[in-house]
Amino acid sequence: MFIYKIKNYKIKNCFRGVASLIVVISLGTLIFIVSLATSILAYYSNLNIDSNKKAIIANYAAYSGLQDALLKLERNKDYSSSFNLSVNGTNDVSVTVSGGTITSTATFSQISKKLQTVVVIDSTTGLITPTSTVELTL
């Protein structure tokens, strides 16, 4: 009888840490999954921020093309032509002036923006009044 109790005691001690091992592995897996999901979200958030930055740079480059065309119209009210402008790189802004419409297209790192401004030019005084500026779809 005494030997049976010793064997029974040994068998109970053998399975004593199984529950804590299952809990530790479960919590470790949960922590791993949460950290992996956080890393993936941070990666895609960083890509989104980079894309927004490039879009803002392209928008300001296109706006610079509009401003340059307005300056050329101010110097010559009959100006009507197309030209390229280098803002962020070589010839990355294309500007077209025809009549009272100025169209500027800028490309920065595969992101393009196209802005159009409609102006009214007084034939007597040469006063240039921009009436509207809109972003066009490409």
Beta strands, then each sheet from edge to edge (+ up, - down):
strand 1: 81-85
strand 2: 93-98
strand 3: 101-108
strand 4: 111-121
strand 5: 128-136
sheet 1: 1+ 2- 3+ 4- 5+
end
